[in-house]
Amino acid sequence: MDQTCGNCRFFKVTRERDDGQLGECRLGKVLGVFRDVMRACPSFSRHGATDAPVAVEGRRRVERRRSEASAERVRVSSGQLRSAVSELTAEQLKGVMHAVLNELVGAGGSELGRFWTAGELVLMPSDDSLKPKQVPLDTLFHKLVMIRDNLRVMEQKINSHEQLQDSEKLDLQRRINVAYRATARLSVGHLDTTTGDGPEGDAHDLLVALIFEAEQDSMSAAPPLLGERWGGGEARWIREGESVVEPIEVFFTRLMLLRDRLITLELHIGAHAHIAPDEAESMGSYIRRCFGSLTSFNVLLRERENYFASSR
């Protein structure tokens, strides 16, 4: 018997369809309704088993999911944030918030241009016995462009779908836009700049970190964990005469955000009441191609499985 959500005792069926079942996870590992063919998470437990976690309901299940997923995250301290903001005048705080919001919606921040096409991304593990992962930047950017192109084709199929109301198309467009943004963030996130030194720079960095924390908490499913020998390592973006270094955990989180946005989009399309199963399968094929562009990053994961193979 395959380890799929439909074969797990924590899968709660909400609807029967010709192509299978739709349901929810009693443990809150995945939020919302999804298909029974989704690949099971590490909490998989067959019917009749007694050695698995006890299911929880309501708000507690969300807290459990978030606590598991965020066990290795650096959280923004409320006291630290309060202290940084209290040192600013109202005008300074307004300026910092404008800068952060502009970066958030893509109206500000740095651009790649042509300067970053002839370099490489080097993922350095903390364990010296483990070989670094090197990715030419033009290869990485081509992978991300391919993801964008596949999302665009799927977007066109949704826009031309005769059975969807305009409001439903807009709902799906919002989810696609979130995936677009996660794709862009993976390419330029390392270039995000501060507003300068001093209190304004500190406040800017903390607000950016707070947004990052909120995005982590918004993941629909608990992500796979970074490998232990990679934790504490670095992601080095190198080009001639310049390099940018960031904690590998930060790069990994951006990667997991993109994975999560693609999985959420695939699940939503597969469970949509007005998208026929064969149409959902056709649309989902473009998302699966997106995952195919990311399989080389499986090397970073604690469990050496292919976590970039869609939800199925």
SEVEX-492085 format. One record per residue (C-alpha): x, y, z. Coordinates in Angstrom, 2 decimals, always signed. Example, Ala and Ser with C-alpha at 12.3 -4.5 7.8 and 13.67 -1.06 7.14 Angstrom:
REM SEVEX-492085
        px        py        pz
    +12.30     -4.50     +7.80
    +13.67     -1.06     +7.14
***
This chain:
REM SEVEX-492085
        px        py        pz
     +0.00     +0.00     +0.00
     +1.44     +3.36     -1.05
     +2.23     +5.97     +1.58
     -0.25     +8.57     +0.34
     -2.50    +10.81     +2.39
     -5.53     +8.75     +1.36
     -4.06     +5.70     +3.10
     -3.28     +7.61     +6.31
     -5.59     +7.37     +9.32
     -5.36    +11.13     +9.79
     -6.89    +11.85     +6.37
    -10.48    +13.08     +6.81
    -12.57    +12.61     +3.65
    -14.76    +15.60     +2.83
    -15.84    +14.72     -0.71
    -15.92    +11.76     -3.10
    -15.09    +12.23     -6.78
    -14.79     +9.89     -9.74
    -11.01    +10.28     -9.68
    -10.64     +9.77     -5.93
    -11.27    +11.56     -2.64
    -10.79    +15.06     -1.30
    -10.12    +15.67     +2.35
     -8.30    +17.42     +5.17
     -5.45    +16.49     +7.51
     -6.51    +16.03    +11.14
     -2.97    +16.88    +12.25
     -2.92    +20.12    +10.28
     +0.22    +19.08     +8.37
     -1.46    +20.50     +5.27
     -4.05    +23.26     +5.51
     -7.18    +23.24     +3.37
     -8.65    +20.55     +1.14
     -6.40    +18.33     -0.98
     -6.49    +15.06     -2.95
     -5.93    +11.62     -1.47
     -3.03    +10.92     -3.87
     -0.78    +13.51     -2.20
     +2.46    +11.96     -0.95
     +2.31    +11.39     +2.80
     +4.41    +13.37     +5.27
     +6.64    +11.78     +8.00
     +3.58    +11.54    +10.32
     +1.99     +8.93     +8.01
     +0.14     +6.27     +9.97
     -1.92     +3.43     +8.50
     -5.44     +2.74     +9.67
     -5.40     +0.73    +12.88
     -1.95     +1.91    +13.99
     -1.58     +3.16    +17.57
     +1.99     +4.47    +17.69
     +1.38     +7.76    +15.86
     +0.58    +11.24    +17.22
     -2.91    +11.91    +18.49
     -4.95    +14.09    +16.15
     -5.80    +17.57    +17.37
     -8.47    +19.96    +16.19
     -9.01    +23.66    +15.71
     -6.40    +26.26    +16.53
     -4.12    +23.84    +18.35
     -3.34    +21.89    +15.18
     -2.12    +25.06    +13.46
     +0.12    +25.83    +16.42
     +1.51    +22.28    +16.36
     +2.30    +22.55    +12.64
     +4.00    +25.88    +13.09
     +6.03    +24.80    +16.09
     +7.35    +21.73    +14.24
     +8.14    +23.66    +11.08
     +9.83    +26.50    +12.93
    +11.93    +24.48    +15.35
    +15.15    +25.65    +13.71
    +14.08    +29.18    +12.80
    +15.42    +32.40    +14.20
    +12.46    +34.39    +15.49
    +12.26    +38.18    +15.71
    +12.36    +39.27    +19.34
     +9.47    +41.57    +20.31
    +11.73    +43.43    +22.71
    +14.40    +43.87    +20.05
    +11.84    +45.20    +17.59
    +10.32    +47.54    +20.18
    +13.74    +48.90    +21.07
    +14.73    +49.51    +17.44
    +11.47    +51.28    +16.56
    +11.49    +53.42    +19.72
    +14.76    +55.06    +18.62
    +13.16    +56.47    +15.46
    +11.14    +59.61    +14.97
     +7.75    +59.25    +13.34
     +9.19    +60.52    +10.05
    +12.11    +58.07    +10.18
     +9.78    +55.16    +10.95
     +7.55    +56.17     +8.04
    +10.57    +56.23     +5.72
    +11.75    +52.80     +6.86
     +8.28    +51.30     +6.43
     +7.97    +52.82     +2.95
    +11.30    +51.23     +1.98
    +10.33    +47.82     +3.36
     +6.89    +47.87     +1.74
     +8.37    +48.92     -1.60
    +10.71    +45.94     -1.46
     +7.81    +43.69     -0.46
     +5.68    +44.60     -3.50
     +8.63    +44.69     -5.88
     +8.75    +48.47     -6.28
    +12.18    +48.77     -4.67
    +15.23    +46.75     -3.80
    +18.13    +45.70     -5.98
    +18.14    +44.39     -9.53
    +20.24    +41.65    -11.10
    +20.84    +43.27    -14.46
    +23.65    +41.62    -16.41
    +26.17    +41.87    -13.63
    +25.15    +38.63    -11.92
    +24.96    +36.34    -14.97
    +28.64    +35.32    -15.05
    +29.06    +34.05    -11.51
    +28.05    +31.11     -9.39
    +26.11    +30.22     -6.28
    +28.20    +28.17     -3.87
    +26.35    +26.45     -1.03
    +28.88    +25.79     +1.72
    +28.07    +23.16     +4.38
    +29.24    +23.63     +7.96
    +30.81    +20.16     +7.81
    +34.13    +20.44     +5.97
    +33.95    +16.77     +4.96
    +30.87    +17.49     +2.83
    +31.41    +18.78     -0.68
    +29.99    +22.26     -1.46
    +27.17    +22.54     -3.99
    +28.10    +24.81     -6.90
    +25.48    +26.19     -9.29
    +26.40    +28.57    -12.14
    +24.17    +31.64    -11.83
    +23.08    +31.51    -15.46
    +21.93    +27.92    -14.82
    +20.01    +28.94    -11.70
    +18.36    +31.89    -13.41
    +17.42    +29.73    -16.39
    +15.72    +27.27    -14.02
    +13.71    +30.12    -12.49
    +12.74    +31.48    -15.92
    +11.51    +27.99    -16.84
     +9.37    +27.96    -13.69
     +7.96    +31.36    -14.63
     +7.21    +30.18    -18.18
     +5.37    +27.07    -16.97
     +3.30    +29.14    -14.56
     +2.48    +31.53    -17.38
     +1.17    +28.73    -19.62
     -0.98    +27.42    -16.77
     -2.20    +30.96    -16.11
     -3.37    +31.23    -19.72
     -5.29    +27.95    -19.40
     -7.05    +29.27    -16.31
     -7.91    +32.58    -17.97
     -9.49    +30.79    -20.95
    -11.38    +28.24    -18.83
    -15.07    +28.46    -19.72
    -16.41    +26.92    -16.50
    -14.67    +29.31    -14.12
    -16.31    +32.53    -12.98
    -14.19    +35.68    -13.14
    -14.05    +35.74     -9.34
    -12.62    +32.20     -9.32
    -10.05    +33.16    -11.95
     -8.98    +36.06     -9.75
     -8.66    +33.76     -6.73
     -6.39    +31.46     -8.73
     -4.48    +34.43    -10.11
     -3.68    +35.52     -6.56
     -2.16    +32.11     -5.84
     -0.18    +32.21     -9.07
     +1.12    +35.68     -8.20
     +2.35    +34.35     -4.85
     +4.28    +31.65     -6.73
     +5.68    +34.27     -9.12
     +6.90    +36.33     -6.19
     +8.54    +33.35     -4.50
    +10.35    +32.60     -7.76
    +11.66    +36.16     -7.99
    +12.67    +36.18     -4.31
    +14.86    +33.14     -4.83
    +16.85    +35.04     -7.45
    +17.26    +38.46     -5.83
    +16.68    +37.93     -2.12
    +20.41    +38.07     -1.42
    +20.57    +41.59     -2.89
    +18.05    +43.16     -0.49
    +19.75    +46.22     +0.97
    +19.32    +48.10     +4.23
    +18.54    +51.78     +4.62
    +22.03    +52.34     +6.04
    +23.78    +52.12     +9.37
    +22.39    +53.19    +12.70
    +18.83    +52.99    +14.08
    +17.14    +53.22    +10.67
    +19.22    +50.37     +9.28
    +18.55    +48.23    +12.37
    +14.80    +48.87    +12.20
    +14.75    +48.11     +8.47
    +16.54    +44.78     +8.96
    +14.20    +43.74    +11.77
    +11.07    +44.62     +9.77
    +12.38    +42.62     +6.81
    +13.08    +39.71     +9.16
     +9.56    +40.03    +10.58
     +8.06    +39.75     +7.08
    +10.29    +36.76     +6.44
     +9.04    +35.17     +9.66
     +5.41    +35.75     +8.63
     +6.06    +34.10     +5.26
     +7.55    +31.08     +7.02
     +4.48    +30.80     +9.21
     +2.20    +31.04     +6.17
     +3.49    +27.79     +4.67
     +0.62    +25.38     +4.04
     +2.65    +22.31     +4.98
     +5.57    +21.67     +7.29
     +8.63    +21.82     +5.02
    +11.42    +19.23     +4.95
    +14.37    +20.04     +7.17
    +17.79    +21.30     +6.17
    +20.45    +18.61     +6.49
    +22.35    +18.70     +9.78
    +25.73    +19.01     +8.07
    +24.47    +22.01     +6.09
    +23.09    +23.90     +9.08
    +25.31    +26.83    +10.00
    +26.77    +26.96     +6.50
    +26.68    +29.76     +3.95
    +25.21    +30.60     +0.57
    +27.83    +32.54     -1.38
    +26.73    +34.50     -4.44
    +29.97    +35.12     -6.32
    +30.76    +37.18     -9.38
    +33.97    +38.79    -10.60
    +35.23    +41.21     -7.98
    +32.23    +40.87     -5.68
    +30.40    +38.38     -3.51
    +27.38    +38.36     -1.21
    +27.25    +35.90     +1.67
    +24.11    +34.93     +3.56
    +23.31    +32.14     +6.05
    +22.38    +29.00     +4.18
    +19.23    +28.81     +6.34
    +17.99    +32.05     +4.73
    +18.51    +30.74     +1.20
    +16.95    +27.40     +2.19
    +13.85    +29.12     +3.55
    +13.37    +31.04     +0.29
    +13.69    +27.73     -1.55
    +11.12    +26.08     +0.73
     +8.75    +29.04     +0.30
     +8.82    +28.51     -3.46
     +8.22    +24.79     -3.00
     +5.31    +25.48     -0.67
     +3.68    +28.00     -3.03
     +3.85    +25.53     -5.91
     +2.43    +22.69     -3.80
     -0.41    +24.89     -2.54
     -1.27    +25.96     -6.08
     -1.28    +22.36     -7.31
     -3.48    +21.20     -4.43
     -5.95    +24.05     -4.93
     -6.32    +23.35     -8.64
     -6.66    +19.61     -8.06
     -9.44    +20.12     -5.51
    -11.28    +22.90     -7.38
    -14.98    +22.15     -7.79
    -15.21    +23.68    -11.27
    -12.04    +22.27    -12.81
    -12.55    +18.77    -14.21
    -10.03    +16.09    -13.15
     -8.51    +15.80    -16.63
     -8.15    +19.59    -16.81
     -6.60    +19.70    -13.34
     -4.17    +16.99    -14.43
     -3.21    +19.02    -17.50
     -2.68    +22.19    -15.46
     -0.83    +20.29    -12.76
     +1.65    +18.99    -15.32
     +3.05    +22.52    -15.66
     +3.57    +22.73    -11.90
     +5.33    +19.37    -11.94
     +7.68    +20.75    -14.57
     +8.40    +23.61    -12.17
     +9.42    +21.09     -9.52
    +11.66    +19.39    -12.05
    +13.73    +22.57    -12.22
    +14.54    +22.35     -8.50
    +15.50    +18.70     -7.99
    +19.22    +19.52     -7.81
    +18.60    +21.12     -4.40
    +17.51    +17.82     -2.84
    +21.13    +17.51     -1.70
    +20.38    +20.09     +1.02
    +17.64    +18.07     +2.68
    +17.99    +16.01     +5.83
    +16.00    +13.13     +4.35
    +17.53    +12.20     +1.02
    +14.30    +11.95     -0.94
    +12.96    +13.90     -3.89
    +10.94    +16.66     -2.24
    +10.65    +18.51     -5.54
     +8.33    +16.06     -7.24
     +4.99    +17.84     -6.63
     +2.42    +16.82     -4.02
     +1.70    +13.53     -5.73
***
